Amino acid sequence: MTKALLFLSVFSSGFAFAQEDLLKDIDTLKTNTEISQPAFKALQIVTGQSTKLAAKKEWYIVVAHRFGDISTGFKDFFGLDNASTKLGVIYGITDAVSLSLSRETNMKTFEGVVKYKLVKQNDNFPVDIVGYNVMGVNTDLSKDNYPFLTFGDRLSYLTQALISRRFNDKLSLQLTPSFVHKNLYEPSVEDKNQFLAGLGGRYKISKRISVNAEYFVNFDSHSFYKNPLSLGVDIETGGHVFQLLFTNSQINSDIGYLTNASGEWGKGHIFFGFNLYRVF
């Protein structure tokens, strides 16, 4: 009986210590999980990209609309008569690398994209860093307007560093230094090489809804176009995130959005739109 009581005492002590260690592990896991959650729920903040990537072997179908200028009023039904549409697919090769292909109505532009995670936010590093590279092909250009047009003239390129930090469950911010190069450009309205800096953020107001904003400054000193400014709302539903937005750029290809925004918020020349992502 004495040996049995001794055995039970040792066993109970060991079990208590094991339970205490397990609780410590759970607390640690909870802390790491909070940090490892993505800064953004959607692949875009509004129109610009976020640091979120498609997971390995995930397919995304992307449908994006930018309607016409809402300042036209009932004449064009607040812009709903005039829409620019973007259709695309995204595939996660790994959890850290994804590829995508899209085509937009405006300027009939195709874009091929590679997106890749460089650094992940954790206890030892304060931010996520993701690389984003785009090659655009403008198929709307015509030899009637450009008699010596070559395929290379149709190409443009975008390189971005997406740097985000998830501060807490509600607030995430992102800094996006960007570089655009266009093989064919009009010197009177823009530069061949353009540098931009973007700031975007997300604030969660309920379990499934957040408000987002982003603004890009283009350092092209004589650009005819405006700096893109966009406001949006994320709505999370089963299997996808639905984004409603207002922006001063009707173009929603990456390069066109950054360098060809034509609307002015102060004059009410803005465009309503949405992004819809469906994951498989």
Secondary structure by P-SEA (a helix, b strand, c coil): caaaaaaaaaaaaaaaaaaaaaaaaaaaaaaaaaaacccccccccccccccccccccbbbbbbbbbbccccccccccccccbbbbbbbcccccccccccccccccccbbbbbbbbbbcccccccccbbbbbbbbbbbcccccccccccccccccccbbbbbbbbbbccccbbbbbbbbbbbbccccccccccbbbbbbbbccccccccbbbbbbbbbbcccccccccbbbbbbbbbcccbbbbbbccccccccccccccccccccccccccccbbbbbcc
